[in-house]
């Protein structure tokens, strides 16, 4: 079945015609070590001109990954929880940092994750916390700034620029993987329609366009179609109103 890009193209052209800019960022989760898939992600990031915020699992992260990142400016390491292990009871949605354990225990894991990756990546590590499965208890969020985190990233449009005092909320919004279905790409027309509606909401002020628009990927489980559609979509955005956004201390809030 062919994919109709017309509605998205029209929306992007309207942005350009109105002189609007779309801050665009890319987050990719679950990195531990260099792989062929990571090579592919790096090459695509370079081709598209859009750096990737690489959410690294601290407990399993390897020195070889740190060495790999010294060879490229396209990958920006951030903290992906601690062990990517769910503590939710059977029947509940998976969560490593949900309200299923004593808060002190949860905070200890978050702190250890930050310390481990600071040792591994040094000043190149950006202190953004990415909870596995994009789920985190509110009482845990409040503790993150005190640990040294400056940003939190989950999924869906944020409701406020700050998740807590001193903690920017920078979410992702579009995931090309059909997790509850084929585990290949979301039906492309459905994905494009979703992107079009999200951009329309931003342009018309129904959503916060000061929050960078986030693409979320998982390089280790991509098949050829996920790679293809992701590339085509990001290329379209970059050819239109999108301006690459990366997290640093100057643009957190």
Buried (B, 14 or more C-beta within 10 A) or exposed (E): EEEEBEBBBEBBEBBEEEEBEBBBBBBBBBBBBBBEBBEEBBEBBBEBEBBBBBBBBBBBBBEEBBEBBEEBEBBBBBBBBBBBEBBBEEEEEEBBBBBBBEEEEBBBBBBBBBBBBBEBBEEBBBBBBBBBBBBBBEEBBBBBBEBBBBBBBBBEBBEEBBBBEBBBBBBBBBBBBBEEEEEBBBBBBEBBBBBBBBBBBBBEEEBBBEBBBBBBBBBBBBEEBBBBBBEBBBBBBBEBBBEBBBBEEEEBE
